[in-house]
Amino acid sequence: MAMKERDALSFSGWLALLVGLGSLAGAVAVFIQIKQHQQDPLQYVGGGIGLFLFGVLLLAGCAVIGPNEARVLTFFGRYTGSVKEAGLRWMNPLTNKKAVSLRARNFETAKIKVNDLDGNPIEIGAVIVWRVVDTAQASFDVEDFHNYVQIQAESAMRNLAMHHPYDSHDDNVISLRGQSEAVAEQLRKEVNERINAAGCEVIDARIAHLAYAPEIAQAMLQRQQAGAIIAARQRIVEGAVSMVEMALDQLSKRGIVELDTERKAAMVSNLLVVLCGERATQPVVNAGTLY
């Protein structure tokens, strides 16, 4: 059963500190008085030992808790609560007080090799920023929550890379390189789902390294360049066809010139050459009649 964090009973430690130190000082004073009352030393010995033990117990219950820190208390193996209030606090001196930091932490995952959605081997790594939000779960539900978070983050990153292509020219397809913000948000959510059992949460997750595997990097670069050229050409052709269609429609509506099918075909061919050509076209001026 998952542990849930709860507040432990604690008090301000200043009074316990003063009383504890006073008890130790009183014990020393009592032991000094033994030499002057040798006729009944047991009474003073008992009083001195009692004051000493009382002072030790009071001081043993004091602990200094810094900002964004907590103490997880266990009493003979049973979880009794957590103390998060900063300052000098006094708790049950018989409990074990484990310190747990609540500060934000970060680490960079190892660069792992994985196949993306298209089956291409890629290298990917991420930076994860996380913190502990439930000290009981972090202390008792997993063996080592630091190691647990790191392993689950790498597992989530591997799974994310397998469900997205490295790159895509389709704006509707989320790619690892093209939509980095969306990919980072997906990574954050997936890691959060995996480390929830450890009482931790991810504040931010970012892809820190992304590249094709060395053995296919050159080939994939050429493929990527070819894909970019094809995508650009497709956009150019789509735009050129739309412009030719608009030109013919405007000429017909305004009655500027009447073109038969053959003339329209010739005009479409010339316009597509002008709009889709890589180099500037050289116009040919017809000085004669139309026919």
C-alpha positions in Angstrom: 0.0 0.0 0.0 1.3 3.4 -0.9 2.4 5.7 2.0 0.9 9.1 2.3 2.7 12.0 3.9 1.3 13.5 7.1 2.4 16.1 9.6 4.3 14.9 12.6 3.9 16.5 16.1 6.6 19.1 16.6 7.3 22.2 18.6 9.6 25.2 18.6 13.0 23.9 19.8 14.2 27.1 21.6 12.5 26.3 24.9 13.7 22.7 24.7 17.2 23.9 24.0 17.3 26.3 26.9 15.8 23.7 29.3 18.1 21.0 28.1 21.2 23.1 28.6 19.9 24.2 32.0 19.4 20.6 33.0 23.0 19.7 32.0 24.3 22.6 33.9 22.2 21.6 36.9 23.5 18.0 36.7 27.1 19.4 36.8 26.2 21.5 39.8 24.7 18.5 41.6 27.8 16.4 41.0 29.9 19.2 42.4 27.8 19.2 45.6 28.5 15.5 46.2 31.9 16.3 47.8 30.3 18.6 50.2 27.6 16.2 51.3 29.4 12.9 51.6 27.1 11.6 54.3 24.2 11.1 51.8 25.8 11.0 48.3 23.2 8.7 46.7 20.5 11.3 46.7 22.7 13.7 44.9 24.0 11.1 42.4 20.4 10.1 41.5 19.4 13.7 41.1 22.4 14.5 38.9 21.9 11.5 36.7 18.2 12.3 36.3 18.9 15.9 35.3 21.6 14.7 32.9 19.3 12.2 31.2 16.5 14.7 31.0 18.8 17.3 29.4 20.1 14.8 26.9 16.6 13.7 25.9 15.5 17.3 25.3 18.6 18.1 23.2 18.3 14.9 21.3 14.8 15.9 20.1 16.1 19.2 18.7 16.8 19.5 15.0 17.6 22.4 12.7 15.5 22.3 9.5 16.5 24.5 6.6 14.2 26.0 4.0 12.9 23.4 1.5 14.0 20.6 3.8 12.0 18.0 5.8 12.6 15.4 8.4 10.9 12.0 8.0 10.2 10.5 11.5 10.0 6.8 12.2 9.4 5.2 15.7 10.7 1.7 15.9 10.1 1.1 12.2 6.7 2.9 12.1 6.2 6.1 10.1 4.9 8.8 12.5 5.0 11.8 10.2 7.1 14.5 8.5 8.2 17.9 9.7 8.7 20.6 7.0 8.6 23.8 9.0 11.9 25.6 8.8 13.9 26.6 11.9 14.8 24.9 15.2 12.2 22.3 16.0 11.7 19.8 18.8 10.4 16.3 18.0 10.2 13.0 19.8 13.8 12.2 20.7 13.2 8.5 20.4 12.3 8.7 16.7 14.7 8.3 13.8 14.9 11.6 11.8 15.8 11.2 8.1 16.6 14.4 6.2 14.9 14.7 2.8 15.6 17.7 0.6 12.6 19.4 -1.1 14.7 21.6 -3.4 14.5 21.4 -7.2 17.2 19.1 -8.7 18.2 18.4 -12.2 20.2 15.8 -14.1 21.1 15.1 -17.7 20.2 11.6 -18.9 22.7 9.5 -20.8 22.6 9.7 -24.6 20.7 6.6 -25.6 20.4 5.1 -29.0 16.9 4.3 -30.1 14.8 3.9 -33.3 12.4 6.6 -34.1 8.9 6.1 -35.6 10.4 5.7 -39.1 12.8 3.1 -37.8 15.9 5.4 -38.1 18.5 4.9 -35.3 18.9 8.2 -33.4 20.7 9.4 -30.3 18.7 11.3 -27.8 19.3 12.8 -24.3 17.3 15.1 -22.0 17.6 17.4 -19.0 15.1 16.7 -16.3 14.3 19.2 -13.5 12.4 17.5 -10.6 11.7 17.7 -6.8 10.2 15.6 -4.0 6.6 16.5 -3.2 5.7 13.5 -0.8 8.5 12.6 1.6 6.7 9.5 2.8 6.5 8.0 -0.7 10.0 9.0 -1.5 11.4 7.4 1.6 9.3 4.2 1.9 7.7 3.3 -1.5 10.9 3.0 -3.5 14.4 1.7 -2.7 16.3 4.8 -3.9 14.2 7.6 -5.3 17.2 9.3 -6.9 18.0 6.3 -9.0 14.3 5.6 -9.6 13.7 9.0 -11.1 16.7 8.7 -13.4 15.8 5.3 -14.7 12.2 6.1 -15.3 13.1 9.3 -17.1 15.4 7.4 -19.5 12.6 4.8 -20.1 10.1 7.6 -20.8 12.5 9.3 -23.2 13.1 6.0 -25.1 9.3 5.4 -25.4 8.7 9.0 -26.6 11.4 8.7 -29.3 9.9 5.5 -30.6 6.5 7.2 -31.1 7.7 10.2 -33.1 9.8 10.7 -36.3 13.0 12.5 -36.1 11.9 15.1 -38.6 8.7 15.6 -40.7 7.7 18.2 -43.4 4.0 17.7 -42.4 3.0 20.4 -39.9 0.3 18.1 -38.5 2.9 15.5 -37.5 4.8 16.1 -34.2 8.5 15.4 -34.9 11.3 15.4 -32.4 13.2 18.1 -34.2 10.4 20.3 -35.5 8.0 20.6 -32.5 10.5 20.7 -29.6 8.0 22.4 -27.2 5.3 19.8 -27.7 7.7 17.0 -27.4 9.1 18.5 -24.1 5.6 18.8 -22.7 4.9 15.1 -23.6 8.1 14.0 -22.0 7.3 15.9 -18.8 3.9 14.4 -18.5 5.1 10.9 -19.2 7.9 11.1 -16.7 5.5 12.5 -14.1 3.2 9.5 -14.6 6.1 7.1 -14.1 7.6 8.7 -11.0 4.4 9.5 -9.2 4.8 6.3 -7.2 8.0 7.8 -5.7 6.4 11.0 -4.5 8.3 13.1 -7.0 7.2 15.5 -9.8 9.0 16.8 -12.9 9.0 20.6 -13.1 10.6 20.8 -16.6 12.0 18.4 -19.2 13.9 19.4 -22.3 15.6 17.5 -25.1 19.3 18.3 -24.7 20.8 16.1 -27.4 19.2 14.9 -30.7 21.0 13.5 -33.6 21.0 10.7 -36.1 23.3 7.7 -35.1 26.8 8.2 -36.5 26.5 5.2 -38.9 23.6 6.8 -40.8 24.2 10.5 -40.1 25.6 11.3 -43.6 23.0 9.3 -45.5 20.1 10.8 -43.4 21.5 14.3 -44.0 21.2 13.8 -47.7 17.8 12.3 -47.3 16.7 15.2 -45.2 18.0 17.7 -47.7 16.2 15.8 -50.5 13.0 15.7 -48.5 13.2 19.5 -47.9 13.7 20.2 -51.6 10.7 18.0 -52.5 8.5 19.7 -49.9 9.6 23.1 -51.1 8.9 22.1 -54.7 5.5 20.8 -53.8 4.6 24.2 -52.2 5.9 26.1 -55.2 3.9 24.0 -57.7 0.7 24.3 -55.6 1.1 28.1 -55.4 1.9 28.3 -59.2 -1.2 26.3 -60.1 -3.3 28.5 -57.9 -1.9 31.7 -59.5 -2.4 30.3 -63.1 -6.0 29.4 -62.2 -6.6 32.9 -60.7 -5.0 34.6 -63.8 -7.2 32.7 -66.3 -10.3 33.3 -64.1 -9.6 37.1 -64.0 -8.9 37.3 -67.7 -12.2 35.5 -68.4 -14.3 37.6 -66.0 -12.9 41.0 -67.2 -13.2 40.0 -70.9 -9.6 41.2 -71.6 -8.9 38.4 -74.1 -10.7 35.4 -75.4 -8.4 32.3 -75.4 -9.3 28.9 -77.0 -8.2 25.7 -75.5 -4.9 25.6 -77.3 -4.0 29.1 -76.3 -4.9 28.5 -72.7 -2.7 25.4 -72.7 0.2 27.5 -74.1 -0.4 30.2 -71.5 -0.5 27.7 -68.6 2.7 26.1 -69.8 4.5 29.5 -70.0 3.2 30.7 -66.6 4.2 27.4 -64.9 7.7 27.7 -66.4 8.0 31.3 -65.1 6.6 30.5 -61.6 8.4 27.2 -61.1 11.7 27.8 -62.7 14.8 28.2 -60.5 16.3 30.8 -62.8 14.9 34.1 -64.1 13.1 33.6 -67.4 14.0 35.5 -70.6 10.9 36.8 -72.2 10.4 36.6 -76.0 8.6 39.6 -77.4 6.3 38.8 -80.4 6.3 41.9 -82.6 3.9 40.4 -85.2 0.2 39.6 -85.0 -1.4 37.2 -82.6 -2.0 34.7 -85.5 
